[in-house]
Amino acid sequence: MADQTINVLERAGTVMTVSELILKKRNGYPLTCSDIEHLIAGYVKGTIPDYQMSALAMAIYFRGMNEEETAHLTRAMVNSGDTISLMDIPGIKTDKHSTGGVGDTTTLIVVPLVAAAGVPVAKLSGRGLGHTGGTLDKLESIPGFCAELTLNEFKTAVKKIGAAVTGQTIEMVPADKMLYALRDVTATVDSMPLIASSIMSKKLAAGADVIVLDVKVGDGAFIKDHSSAFELARIMVETGKKGGRQTAAVITNMDQPLGRAVGNALEVEEAVLTLRGEGPPDLEELCLTLGGWMLSLAGKASEHEEGKAILKKLLDNGSALLKFRELIQNQSGDPLVVEDLSLMPRAEKQVPVKSKAEGFVSSLKAEVIGQAAMKLGAGREKKDLRIDPVVGVTVEKKIGTMVKPGDILAHIHTSPEKEPARNTGIEDHERINDVQNMILSAYEFQNEPFEVPPLIIGCIK
């Protein structure tokens, strides 16, 4: 009877009510562009209540959406608020996005690296929440750095030096904020079309011509299995293309932290070391790969491997480091930190975490390391919590490394003499002891050596 009702309504060209549209999706029918526009516009205006949008989100969760529906949903969300036009900035503008991980410092390296190749990077970033860090929090650990530019300042910076990183300064994609808050309390967060439309609506609204996505998969990522990661990457790439943007996705391993540093000022220092050519190999490799795709899609290289080669030269000759210095100075930060890392704020105390076991590290749970750093104050459980920029964890032993009892697995960075970033009611020595135990629990060992899983799992374009 419900199916017949829907067919009659569609044949007659009748405007369907919200409840009928929920029924339509619940019964597995695709929503039209006008259906989705009506739903999103009504929800943002307040004429469609939370309980109906919750029902729709649950119907989408179980029934899914095809590529056309996802593209329509993304576009409707983009149109729910303001958008940024970068048309007056010369060249093909690029952007990158990571789905979130532990020790993910790639933006701080990729932005100046790609800009040094003459390809403009206009990057809108966010703050950390939970065990995943935020680019703005990291940059703000640089003395004086301004991570909140006006739209005019943002565009002027990209025109002037080819790169800028800032937070969202205009009312972009309000539908996404509303929907995400609703999904968070209705167990519908992990829906592929809803995840894809949430991410891609913000990227399309930001105005770049090229979008490269770093889709994390593994213990420290939102997505835990490879098949789901590839599916999400495919949906987002297709959504980006339907939105008129050159889009590619790189699927990367987040079963252990990226690089060594987990914590805001610590990750800035690691970014500088990487731009000097002294950083962890895995972090450098991923940055070159993401940047190579950005150059390729922007037409600066014929394919991403050529793009990687171009960027490796800019890394080796110091051009990328100079561009980072220029970016810092242009956003009111102290540019001397790229030459003298002692100018960065640092924790007053380092506590080693020593192994009690012997063997080859077979597992290093990224999420546990991220949670340990958050417990120290490097992350926030709620958006209104302050963070401590100097605390965190540096990982000394990663997967595949041989370890003996007494070897240092990691260092805890803390400042017990200072007022903590939040009032937890826990004494510092208790917190350090808890963090030590968390780090020890993140490690697993085996007797025989083995082949370490690759960092770059695959690419979709």
C-alpha positions as CSV (number, residue, x, y, z in Angstrom):
1,M,0.0,0.0,0.0
2,A,2.8,2.4,0.9
3,D,4.6,1.7,-2.4
4,Q,1.4,2.2,-4.4
5,T,0.8,5.6,-2.5
6,I,4.3,6.8,-3.5
7,N,3.9,5.8,-7.1
8,V,0.5,7.5,-7.3
9,L,1.9,10.7,-5.8
10,E,4.9,10.7,-8.2
11,R,2.7,10.1,-11.3
12,A,0.4,12.9,-10.3
13,G,3.2,15.3,-9.7
14,T,1.9,16.0,-6.2
15,V,4.3,17.8,-3.8
16,M,5.1,15.2,-1.2
17,T,4.9,15.9,2.6
18,V,7.9,15.3,4.8
19,S,6.4,12.1,6.2
20,E,5.8,10.8,2.7
21,L,9.5,11.6,1.8
22,I,10.6,9.7,4.9
23,L,8.4,6.8,3.8
24,K,9.8,7.0,0.3
25,K,13.4,6.6,1.5
26,R,12.4,4.0,4.1
27,N,10.9,1.9,1.4
28,G,14.1,2.1,-0.7
29,Y,13.2,4.7,-3.3
30,P,15.7,7.3,-4.3
31,L,15.0,10.9,-3.4
32,T,15.0,13.4,-6.2
33,C,17.0,16.6,-6.3
34,S,13.8,18.6,-5.4
35,D,13.0,16.2,-2.6
36,I,16.4,16.7,-1.0
37,E,16.4,20.5,-1.5
38,H,13.0,20.7,0.2
39,L,14.2,18.7,3.1
40,I,17.4,20.5,3.7
41,A,16.0,24.0,3.2
42,G,13.1,23.2,5.6
43,Y,15.3,21.8,8.3
44,V,17.7,24.8,8.2
45,K,14.7,27.2,8.3
46,G,13.2,25.3,11.2
47,T,10.0,24.2,9.5
48,I,11.1,20.5,9.6
49,P,11.6,19.4,13.2
50,D,14.4,17.3,14.6
51,Y,12.3,14.2,15.0
52,Q,11.4,14.0,11.3
53,M,15.0,14.7,10.2
54,S,16.1,12.0,12.7
55,A,13.7,9.5,11.1
56,L,15.1,10.5,7.6
57,A,18.7,10.0,8.8
58,M,17.8,6.5,10.1
59,A,16.1,5.7,6.8
60,I,19.2,6.8,4.9
61,Y,21.4,4.8,7.4
62,F,19.5,1.6,6.5
63,R,18.6,2.2,2.9
64,G,21.6,4.2,1.8
65,M,21.8,6.7,-1.1
66,N,23.0,6.3,-4.7
67,E,25.6,8.6,-6.2
68,E,23.1,11.0,-7.6
69,E,21.3,11.3,-4.3
70,T,24.6,11.9,-2.4
71,A,25.6,14.6,-4.9
72,H,22.2,16.3,-4.6
73,L,22.4,16.1,-0.8
74,T,25.9,17.6,-0.8
75,R,24.9,20.4,-3.1
76,A,21.8,21.2,-1.0
77,M,24.0,21.4,2.1
78,V,26.4,23.7,0.3
79,N,23.5,26.0,-0.7
80,S,22.3,26.1,2.9
81,G,24.8,28.9,3.7
82,D,27.6,31.1,2.4
83,T,30.3,29.9,0.0
84,I,33.8,31.2,-0.7
85,S,34.7,32.3,-4.2
86,L,38.4,32.1,-5.1
87,M,37.9,33.2,-8.7
88,D,39.9,36.4,-8.2
89,I,43.0,34.4,-7.1
90,P,45.2,33.5,-10.1
91,G,46.0,29.9,-10.8
92,I,44.3,26.6,-9.9
93,K,43.5,26.6,-6.2
94,T,44.1,23.4,-4.2
95,D,42.9,22.0,-0.9
96,K,43.4,18.8,1.0
97,H,41.4,17.1,3.7
98,S,42.1,14.3,6.2
99,T,39.4,12.2,7.8
100,G,41.3,12.4,11.0
101,G,44.0,10.5,12.8
102,V,46.7,10.5,15.4
103,G,49.9,12.5,14.8
104,D,48.5,13.7,11.5
105,T,50.7,16.7,10.8
106,T,50.4,16.6,7.1
107,T,48.7,20.0,6.5
108,L,51.6,21.9,8.1
109,I,53.9,20.3,5.6
110,V,51.8,19.8,2.5
111,V,50.5,23.4,2.4
112,P,54.0,25.1,2.2
113,L,55.3,22.2,0.1
114,V,52.7,22.6,-2.7
115,A,52.8,26.4,-2.5
116,A,56.5,26.3,-3.0
117,A,55.8,24.6,-6.3
118,G,53.8,27.5,-7.4
119,V,50.4,26.0,-6.8
120,P,48.1,28.0,-4.5
121,V,46.7,26.3,-1.4
122,A,43.6,27.8,0.2
123,K,43.1,25.7,3.4
124,L,40.3,25.9,5.8
125,S,41.0,23.8,8.9
126,G,39.4,22.9,12.2
127,R,40.2,22.3,15.8
128,G,40.8,19.0,17.5
129,L,38.0,17.0,19.1
130,G,38.6,13.7,20.9
131,H,41.8,11.8,20.2
132,T,42.3,13.5,16.8
133,G,44.3,16.7,16.7
134,G,43.2,19.9,15.0
135,T,45.4,21.9,12.6
136,L,44.4,25.3,14.1
137,D,45.4,24.2,17.6
138,K,48.8,23.1,16.3
139,L,49.5,26.3,14.4
140,E,48.4,28.4,17.4
141,S,51.2,26.8,19.5
142,I,53.6,28.9,17.3
143,P,54.1,32.2,19.3
144,G,51.9,34.9,17.8
145,F,50.4,32.8,15.0
146,C,46.9,34.0,14.0
147,A,44.8,31.1,12.8
148,E,41.5,33.1,12.5
149,L,41.7,35.3,9.4
150,T,38.9,37.3,7.9
151,L,37.8,36.2,4.4
152,N,39.6,39.1,2.8
153,E,42.8,38.4,4.9
154,F,42.6,34.8,3.8
155,K,42.3,35.5,0.1
156,T,44.9,38.3,0.3
157,A,47.3,35.8,1.9
158,V,46.8,33.2,-0.8
159,K,47.3,35.9,-3.5
160,K,50.5,37.2,-1.8
161,I,52.4,34.1,-0.9
162,G,50.4,31.3,-2.4
163,A,49.2,29.7,0.9
164,A,47.0,30.4,3.9
165,V,45.5,28.3,6.7
166,T,42.5,29.6,8.7
167,G,39.3,28.5,10.4
168,Q,35.9,28.9,9.0
169,T,35.1,32.6,9.0
170,I,31.7,32.8,7.4
171,E,28.4,30.9,7.9
172,M,29.3,28.0,5.7
173,V,27.1,24.8,5.4
174,P,24.9,25.3,8.5
175,A,22.9,22.3,7.4
176,D,26.0,20.1,8.1
177,K,26.4,21.5,11.7
178,M,22.7,20.8,12.4
179,L,22.7,17.3,10.8
180,Y,25.9,16.2,12.4
181,A,24.7,17.2,15.9
182,L,21.5,15.2,15.2
183,R,23.4,12.2,13.8
184,D,25.7,12.2,16.9
185,V,22.7,11.6,19.2
186,T,20.7,9.2,16.9
187,A,23.4,6.6,16.1
188,T,23.5,7.6,12.4
189,V,27.1,9.0,12.2
190,D,28.6,6.1,10.4
191,S,26.5,6.3,7.2
192,M,28.6,6.5,4.1
193,P,26.4,9.0,2.2
194,L,26.0,11.2,5.3
195,I,29.7,11.1,6.0
196,A,30.6,11.9,2.4
197,S,28.1,14.7,2.1
198,S,29.3,16.2,5.4
199,I,32.9,16.3,4.3
200,M,32.4,17.2,0.7
201,S,29.8,20.0,1.3
202,K,32.5,21.9,3.4
203,K,35.2,21.3,0.7
204,L,32.9,22.5,-2.1
205,A,31.8,25.5,-0.2
206,A,35.5,26.5,0.4
207,G,35.9,27.2,-3.3
208,A,39.1,25.3,-4.3
209,D,39.4,23.8,-7.8
210,V,41.3,20.7,-6.7
211,I,40.5,18.5,-3.6
212,V,42.8,15.7,-2.4
213,L,41.4,13.5,0.3
214,D,43.4,11.5,2.9
215,V,41.1,8.8,4.0
216,K,42.5,7.2,7.1
217,V,41.7,3.6,8.0
218,G,42.7,1.5,11.0
219,D,42.8,1.6,14.8
220,G,43.3,5.4,15.2
221,A,40.8,6.3,12.4
222,F,37.1,6.7,12.3
223,I,36.9,4.0,9.7
224,K,38.4,0.7,10.9
225,D,38.1,-1.6,7.8
226,H,39.6,-1.3,4.3
227,S,36.5,-2.0,2.4
228,S,34.6,0.8,4.1
229,A,37.5,3.2,3.6
230,F,37.6,2.5,-0.2
231,E,33.9,2.8,-0.4
232,L,33.9,6.2,1.3
233,A,36.8,7.4,-0.8
234,R,35.0,6.4,-4.0
235,I,31.8,8.1,-2.9
236,M,33.6,11.3,-2.0
237,V,35.7,11.4,-5.2
238,E,32.5,11.0,-7.3
239,T,30.7,13.6,-5.3
240,G,33.6,16.0,-5.8
241,K,33.6,15.4,-9.5
242,K,29.9,15.9,-9.7
243,G,30.5,19.2,-7.9
244,G,32.8,20.3,-10.7
245,R,36.1,19.7,-8.8
246,Q,39.2,17.7,-9.7
247,T,39.2,15.2,-6.9
248,A,41.3,12.2,-5.7
249,A,41.6,10.2,-2.6
250,V,44.6,8.4,-0.9
251,I,43.7,5.6,1.5
252,T,46.3,5.5,4.3
253,N,47.1,3.3,7.3
254,M,46.3,4.6,10.7
255,D,46.9,1.5,12.8
256,Q,49.8,3.4,14.4
257,P,50.4,7.1,14.9
258,L,51.8,8.9,11.9
259,G,55.3,10.1,12.5
260,R,56.5,10.3,16.1
261,A,54.8,13.3,17.7
262,V,51.3,13.5,19.2
263,G,50.6,16.9,20.7
264,N,50.3,20.4,19.3
265,A,53.7,22.1,19.7
266,L,55.4,18.7,19.4
267,E,53.8,18.2,16.0
268,V,54.8,21.7,14.8
269,E,58.4,20.8,15.7
270,E,58.1,17.6,13.8
271,A,56.7,19.4,10.8
272,V,59.7,21.8,10.8
273,L,62.1,18.9,11.0
274,T,60.3,17.2,8.1
275,L,60.5,20.4,6.0
276,R,64.3,20.4,6.8
277,G,64.5,16.8,5.5
278,E,65.0,15.4,9.0
279,G,61.5,14.1,9.8
280,P,60.1,10.6,10.1
281,P,60.1,8.7,6.8
282,D,56.4,7.8,7.0
283,L,55.3,11.4,7.5
284,E,57.5,12.6,4.6
285,E,56.3,9.9,2.3
286,L,52.6,10.7,2.9
287,C,53.1,14.4,2.5
288,L,54.9,13.9,-0.8
289,T,52.2,11.6,-2.0
290,L,49.3,13.9,-1.1
291,G,51.2,16.9,-2.5
292,G,52.0,14.9,-5.7
293,W,48.3,14.3,-6.3
294,M,47.6,18.0,-5.7
295,L,50.2,19.0,-8.3
296,S,48.9,16.4,-10.8
297,L,45.3,17.5,-10.5
298,A,46.3,21.1,-10.8
299,G,48.2,20.4,-14.0
300,K,51.6,21.1,-12.6
301,A,52.7,17.5,-13.2
302,S,51.6,14.9,-15.7
303,E,50.9,12.4,-12.9
304,H,51.3,12.1,-9.2
305,E,54.7,10.4,-9.2
306,E,56.1,13.3,-11.2
307,G,54.5,15.6,-8.7
308,K,56.2,13.8,-5.9
309,A,59.6,14.1,-7.6
310,I,59.0,17.9,-8.0
311,L,58.2,18.3,-4.3
312,K,61.1,16.1,-3.2
313,K,63.5,18.6,-4.8
314,L,61.7,21.5,-3.1
315,L,62.1,19.7,0.2
316,D,65.7,19.0,-0.4
317,N,66.7,22.5,-1.5
318,G,64.9,24.2,1.4
319,S,62.2,26.0,-0.6
320,A,59.4,24.3,1.3
321,L,60.9,25.3,4.6
322,L,61.2,28.9,3.5
323,K,57.6,28.9,2.3
324,F,56.5,27.7,5.8
325,R,58.5,30.5,7.3
326,E,56.8,32.9,5.0
327,L,53.4,31.5,5.9
328,I,54.1,31.8,9.6
329,Q,55.3,35.4,9.3
330,N,52.4,36.4,7.1
331,Q,50.0,35.2,9.8
332,S,51.7,37.1,12.6
333,G,53.7,34.2,14.0
334,D,57.4,34.1,14.9
335,P,59.2,33.0,11.7
336,L,62.4,32.3,13.6
337,V,60.9,29.0,15.0
338,V,61.8,27.3,11.7
339,E,65.5,28.1,12.4
340,D,65.4,27.7,16.2
341,L,62.9,25.2,17.6
342,S,63.8,26.2,21.1
343,L,61.6,29.2,20.5
344,M,58.6,26.9,20.5
345,P,56.8,26.4,23.8
346,R,57.9,23.2,25.5
347,A,56.8,21.0,28.4
348,E,58.9,21.3,31.6
349,K,59.1,17.5,32.1
350,Q,59.7,14.4,30.0
351,V,58.8,11.0,31.5
352,P,60.1,7.9,29.7
353,V,57.9,4.9,29.2
354,K,60.1,1.8,29.3
355,S,59.2,-1.6,27.9
356,K,58.6,-4.6,30.1
357,A,58.6,-7.0,27.2
358,E,61.0,-8.2,24.5
359,G,60.2,-8.8,20.9
360,F,59.2,-7.0,17.6
361,V,56.5,-4.4,18.0
362,S,53.5,-6.1,16.2
363,S,50.8,-3.6,17.2
364,L,50.8,0.1,18.4
365,K,47.2,1.1,18.9
366,A,47.0,4.7,17.6
367,E,43.7,5.4,19.3
368,V,45.1,4.6,22.7
369,I,48.1,6.9,22.1
370,G,45.8,9.6,21.0
371,Q,43.7,9.1,24.1
372,A,46.8,9.2,26.3
373,A,47.8,12.6,24.8
374,M,44.2,13.9,25.3
375,K,44.4,12.8,29.0
376,L,47.5,15.0,29.3
377,G,45.5,18.0,27.9
378,A,46.6,17.9,24.3
379,G,43.1,17.3,23.1
380,R,39.5,18.1,24.1
381,E,36.5,15.9,24.8
382,K,34.2,18.9,24.4
383,K,34.5,21.8,22.0
384,D,34.7,24.4,24.8
385,L,37.6,22.9,26.6
386,R,41.0,24.5,26.5
387,I,44.1,22.5,25.4
388,D,47.6,22.6,26.7
389,P,49.8,23.2,23.6
390,V,53.0,21.8,25.1
391,V,51.9,18.4,26.4
392,G,51.8,15.2,24.4
393,V,53.6,11.9,23.6
394,T,56.5,11.2,21.4
395,V,56.7,7.6,20.1
396,E,60.1,6.1,20.1
397,K,59.4,2.6,18.9
398,K,57.0,1.8,16.1
399,I,55.7,-1.3,14.4
400,G,58.4,-3.7,13.2
401,T,61.0,-2.4,15.7
402,M,62.9,-4.8,17.9
403,V,62.5,-3.9,21.6
404,K,64.2,-5.2,24.7
405,P,63.1,-4.8,28.4
406,G,64.1,-1.3,29.6
407,D,64.1,0.2,26.1
408,I,62.2,3.5,25.9
409,L,58.9,3.1,24.0
410,A,57.8,6.7,24.3
411,H,58.2,9.9,26.2
412,I,55.4,11.7,28.0
413,H,55.6,15.5,27.8
414,T,54.0,17.3,30.7
415,S,54.2,20.5,32.7
416,P,53.1,19.6,36.3
417,E,54.1,23.0,37.8
418,K,51.7,24.8,35.6
419,E,48.0,25.1,36.0
420,P,46.5,22.2,34.0
421,A,44.5,23.0,30.9
422,R,41.4,21.6,32.6
423,N,40.4,20.9,36.2
424,T,40.2,17.1,36.2
425,G,40.6,16.7,40.0
426,I,43.4,14.2,39.3
427,E,46.8,14.8,40.8
428,D,49.6,15.0,38.3
429,H,51.4,11.9,39.4
430,E,48.2,9.9,39.1
431,R,47.7,11.3,35.6
432,I,51.2,10.4,34.6
433,N,50.9,6.9,36.0
434,D,47.6,6.4,34.1
435,V,49.1,7.7,30.8
436,Q,52.2,5.4,31.3
437,N,49.8,2.4,31.6
438,M,47.8,3.5,28.6
439,I,50.9,3.7,26.5
440,L,52.2,0.3,27.7
441,S,48.8,-1.2,26.8
442,A,49.0,0.2,23.3
443,Y,52.0,-2.0,22.5
444,E,52.0,-5.7,21.5
445,F,55.0,-7.8,20.6
446,Q,55.9,-11.0,18.7
447,N,59.0,-13.1,18.6
448,E,59.8,-13.1,14.9
449,P,60.4,-10.2,12.5
450,F,57.7,-9.5,9.9
451,E,56.9,-7.3,7.0
452,V,55.4,-3.9,8.1
453,P,52.1,-3.1,6.5
454,P,52.3,-0.3,3.9
455,L,51.4,3.3,4.8
456,I,49.8,4.0,1.4
457,I,47.1,1.4,0.9
458,G,45.6,2.7,-2.3
459,C,44.4,5.7,-4.4
460,I,41.1,6.6,-6.1
461,K,40.7,9.2,-8.8
